[in-house]
Amino acid sequence: MKIIIIGDGKLGYNLAENLSKENNDVTIIDKNPEALKKAGEYLDVMCIKGNGLSTQILLEAGIKEADLLIAATASDETNMVCCLTAKKLGAAHTIARIRDPEYADELDKLKADLDLDMVINPEQAVASEIARLIEFPPALNIETFSKGRVVMMEMKVTPDMSIVNMSLNNISKWTNAGILIGGVLRDGTVVIPNGDFVIKQNDTLYIVGQPSKVVQFCKRIGIHVQRIKNVMVMGGGRIAYYLAKYLDEMDIKVKIIEINRERCIELTELLPKALIVCGDGTDESLLHSENLTSMGAFISVTDKDEENIIAALMAKQNGVQKVIAKINRVNYTFAINNMGINSVVIPKLITANHILRYVRGLQNAMGDPIDALYRIMDGRVEAIEFTANEHTKFLDTPLKDLKIVKGILVASIVRKNEIIIPHGSDVIKADDKVILIAKDKKLADLNDIVEPGV
Amino acid sequence: MNYRMIAKSIGTVLCIEAACMLPSLLVAFIYQEATTVPFVVSILLTAVVGLALLSIKSPISRLYSRDGFAIVALGWIHISAFGALPFILSGAIPSVVDALFESVSGFSTTGASILKNVEALPKSILFWRSFTHWMGGMGVLILMIAILPSVNASTINIMKAESPGPSPGKIVPKISETAKILYTIYIVLTVIQVVLLLAGGMTLFDALIHAFGTTSTGGFSSKNASVAAYGSVYIETVITIFMFLCGVNFTLYYLLSKRNLKTVLRDEELRFYFGIVFTAIVLIVLNTSGTVYCTIGESIRYAAFQVSSIITTTGYATADFNIWPVFSQLILVLLMFIGASAGSTGGGLKCIRILLLAKIIKREIAKINHPSAVQTVKINGRIVDEETLSGIMAFFFFWILIFAVSVLVVSLDGKDLITSTTAVAATLNNIGPGLGLVGPMGNFADLSVLSKLVLSVCMIVGRLEIYPIMLLFLPSFWKRGNI
């Protein structure tokens, strides 16, 4: 696919990196030659210096044959106009990043008027991700399939868990929970486990199943699942705003700590139900006076990565069960992996994943539609959901008779209201939702999971 | 430095070179020449060394800028060395230094020769000589990028180091696609020329030799008298036009194929290139008609051919410009340094650099007039950043410095001033013939071993635009943990 990205910022670069690796022809446009230098040096993409609003630059980038234009500059308005111009010039699809909450309410109207195919709001996406983590406390990370009927949970094995040194076969007999361990990350290597695989402590597990079954499993292996009732959020930016709204819908009390008094006043107007505290979130005495220790979760979402990490560590030391930190720089994740912060959210990765999912969907408009796509373990493994249809070649064939490509696991089959953790005798029927876990592969079609010629 | 990856890349290049010797073997076979065995031996030797290097396993495939430069520099030295094998083994050029000179001259598309009687050589050797031109014209490593499936983004560093011009870039987003497009244009130009030359009555063999020599702007011929041997106005016209065409930035041909004629015609470098060629022809015609040549027509015929040949750094000749007036000779010497366009197969300093240098001078003068004025140097309406400009100035100085030092070494031979200076100018700028003893009707055979080696270095330095080769002489470049 021919893809043009306007704006070589954090998001633009990340998208370019991932899209070019997936064998797309990527062109990046940016006004700043310094920003382009890195992309030109490290990525197999074409860089054009110029303003993405200019028709001439867009034409030079080949907008007429472009399949997709992604506008990811710092300005919402620029992004909208870029997409509008691009559409008029012949781009097949456009995606705009629009992040201002003022636009958020009229997003559908804007989308229709500007003929946008997708609008991405990074802060909102991050907020919804955090909200899901709050909803499901044991998870380091959680992704949903089939409208929430199936979840994939990331979980770290601690020494006190009863499943340590048990093989998967024994675990499934013992817990009888109807879940599947779809992937294990051990010492930086990725394993798609089979029944004989033995769980060790410090493994990171990816568990697939119905939400209730997954909770049951967690209880069985000795994790306390307690519903979070109140949350402290440090930083009162846009993420906090969206997050407070989501949490409010979930009946969770929110306390926001923001250093800027004017912003606090604004927030009181925007979020009438939330408690807004004006102060420095890294100030321990303030956190104590605001009852940090009795909070169900602590979330740091200020602009500064360092402050977010420090505050999250402080909260962890004060016994907060669930601690989530937002981090902008990917490089930090390796350093803080073992520091005790439960989950780290990286806005650009979340946004990039949303867009990649859309692009992958476009690529196989002819094949099976992709319903969900998540990249886990630093992108080395993908969890992907397809809907089987009449083009699927192996309908009604028992899975044990299929020669499934190495590194691919059929994790779940969703048939109407029934959720099947598949065994050898199960079959895929038309209209089933099939959830797959694939290592080192970029699946674009359900038919790709069986060895060709079988 | 990623030594393993560098070795692996050199191995790949050698394997490609071994494959490129196969057509010459075929020629030897067709003409039933005694060179069949030397070619087989050369191919096996090159392939064995290539495969041995290729089998090295490299855990990290990431290449940084310096790795790219090292691959290009060492790759070129290796292909030149192995390219000399057929000459030595067949006995066509028994001296190792001479064979190396001829091989370097071939790959760097210089066309300078140490052979006195070309026509006496086996046809397969002549074919190999010209085929090295064709491989070197667009670049062997670019060929590697074009044909290898496993190309990652970091190979852009190889392309940057091999392609001529101040800021070589991609035509399309993918580097492998870019390389393929460049080679497609190159092959199309070659094929068209072969067909046109065949129509002019050349034999297929001669047509191939001259098409290789022209499209790569090399200049090896299968005749002692070069293109003059045919005495045909048609052939001269075809070669003149193709020499000119191959001195144009190949990106413009891609734009043309996309029907983007407007951008092509507005291209400042193309206009500058055309302007210089036109002016030079007019001046030489005025200077030579009535004195050297009787009619204006004859003057135009010879002036156009020689100007195209020199500015594109091809080096074919139809006239002995040693007998031209000094004014015309000096114009040719100046053209040697200007060279062809960036992104073409030609050598020299490149039109774009000269154009930008002229613009820098203009700005300096304007600064005196308006000391506080903010002025930027633009090309095709786009601002050229200051880093590129200072890079070009440094490059220009470096070029002149290398020229001066090389002339000094060559002058040890005790040849006359014109021969010494133009021998270096003709090799550094990848032209071939100079003036005096190394003029179009002479050759480099009488120079000393030292001079031949220095000129060989000049040819590679000129083709790769200095830096890759110069980096090899930098001790800290080789250190493992260099800082």
Interface residues (C-beta under 8 A of the other chain):
Chain A: K2 S20 D25 V26 T27 P33 G40 E41 Y42 L43 D44 V45 M46 K49
Chain B: S65 V151 N152 A153 S154 I156 N157 G169 K170 V172 P173 K174 I175 E177 R382 D385
